[in-house]
Amino acid sequence: MNTQTLQIPIKDFDYPLPDEKIAKFPLSKRDESKLLLYRNGKVSEDTFKNIAQFLPPHTLLVFNNTKVIQARLLFRKPTGAQIEIFCLEPVDPHDYALVFGQTERCSWSCLVGNLKKWKDGVLTKEVSLNGETVLLSAEKKETCGDSHRIEFSWNNPSYTFADLLDAGGILPIPPYLHRETEASDLQTYQTVYSKIKGSVAAPTAGLHFTEEVFRSLEEKGIIREELTLHVGAGTFKPVKSETIDEHEMHTEFISVKRSSIEQILNNLAQVVAVGTTSVRTLESLYYIGVTLQHNPEASAEELKVSQWMPYEEGNNTLPVADALKNILAYLDKHHADTLVTATQIIIAPGYDFKIVKGMITNFHQPKSTLLLLISAFVKGNWKPIYEYALNHDFRFLSYGDSSLLL
């Protein structure tokens, strides 16, 4: 185990972030955001719409196509008390596509707001769909740590759980915006290429892309590829321990198509990730390949990348191409088109990047695991980047400006 990484003090990743630097709303035109450029250790700036000219030729740009769901459900008890149920991840069925297609009942791991007012009993909520009223019920089952398993059921099998969330749920926006969700967020807090429902937070580096930017990328011959990581609420969880070894990283669902893995394998020299979620998925692929090297018969559950796997001795010697070929062989053996598993990977200073050669990312919260990841990528040189952004009126966090780190 790399003990130096474990003992990193989180206080070293603090910086002053005044509230006025946090973008409360996005710009009216996504690609007019400022773009900080970090190349060969030097910092400069431009506008996001010009990003194609700064990407090396033959870049493979990898996007996370997850879609944010309207995961917050508000119920009211007969007493008038409001209970908020925040759907985090599906339990039964455990598969995202299956759970959204359910027509009678399903259960989720959820956070519950105002829990002390909901000791027991079933909560109900009327949801209007196509002129009909559907009664959605929620029952609290077992508790696991901060979360609770909630079983949802409804009285009209014409509608799926996805329909009920779309009609009766609220889009969760980041807590640090300190405001309620507005109608505009339904568009602006989704990437233009979002497809696969499942996230409770947007992969915000992708919010700057527009059809015009995609056209400029095509003109330059830049290849685009997609994968899926469903972003969990843990992405906003600050590191509360003094050193990172005591921080438990959240687990997130990942799904990568065989064709995408082949594309990555064929373009290993120039993979640029759009967002930290794409970075974590891409780097997790290497360790999944390492697991398969040791255990070709591994189950999907055994393929999950644990938090500290990258820092354990003997897990970093396999050539990257071999790791990816192991995954392709695994998919062949299982007659599968898509790798589906989970990752808990934490990327911190001392991490050796295997696949990602560049990244597009926003500016992250102080003392966050995302800032640790940035520091790892720029070899500890994050402070000059963030000082430049603070001193040159860059907008921070989810709705803020962007950076290209090469």
HELIX and SHEET records of a PDB file:
HELIX    1   1 THR A    3  LEU A    6  1                                   4    
HELIX    2   2 ILE A   10  PHE A   13  5                                   4    
HELIX    3   3 ASP A   19  LYS A   21  5                                   3    
HELIX    4   4 ARG A   30  GLU A   32  5                                   3    
HELIX    5   5 PHE A   48  PHE A   54  5                                   7    
HELIX    6   6 TYR A   96  PHE A  100  1                                   5    
HELIX    7   7 LEU A  115  LYS A  117  5                                   3    
HELIX    8   8 PHE A  161  GLY A  168  1                                   8    
HELIX    9   9 PRO A  175  LEU A  177  5                                   3    
HELIX   10  10 ASP A  185  THR A  188  1                                   4    
HELIX   11  11 THR A  204  HIS A  208  5                                   5    
HELIX   12  12 GLU A  211  GLU A  219  1                                   9    
HELIX   13  13 ALA A  233  PHE A  236  5                                   4    
HELIX   14  14 ILE A  244  GLU A  246  5                                   3    
HELIX   15  15 ARG A  258  ASN A  266  1                                   9    
HELIX   16  16 LEU A  268  GLN A  270  5                                   3    
HELIX   17  17 THR A  276  HIS A  294  1                                  19    
HELIX   18  18 MET A  309  TYR A  311  5                                   3    
HELIX   19  19 VAL A  320  LYS A  333  1                                  14    
HELIX   20  20 THR A  369  PHE A  377  1                                   9    
HELIX   21  21 TRP A  382  ASN A  391  1                                  10    
SHEET    1   A 9 LYS A  42  THR A  47  0                                        
SHEET    2   A 9 LYS A  34  ARG A  39 -1                                        
SHEET    3   A 9 SER A 402  LEU A 405  1                                        
SHEET    4   A 9 GLY A 358  ASN A 362 -1                                        
SHEET    5   A 9 VAL A 271  VAL A 274  1                                        
SHEET    6   A 9 LEU A  60  ASN A  64  1                                        
SHEET    7   A 9 ILE A 223  LEU A 229  1                                        
SHEET    8   A 9 GLU A 252  LYS A 257 -1                                        
SHEET    9   A 9 THR A 338  THR A 343 -1                                        
SHEET    1   B 2 THR A  66  VAL A  68  0                                        
SHEET    2   B 2 ILE A 196  SER A 199  1                                        
SHEET    1   C 6 ARG A  72  ARG A  76  0                                        
SHEET    2   C 6 GLN A  82  ASP A  92 -1                                        
SHEET    3   C 6 ARG A 105  GLY A 113 -1                                        
SHEET    4   C 6 SER A 147  TRP A 154 -1                                        
SHEET    5   C 6 GLU A 132  CYS A 144 -1                                        
SHEET    6   C 6 VAL A 122  LEU A 129 -1                                        
END                                                                             
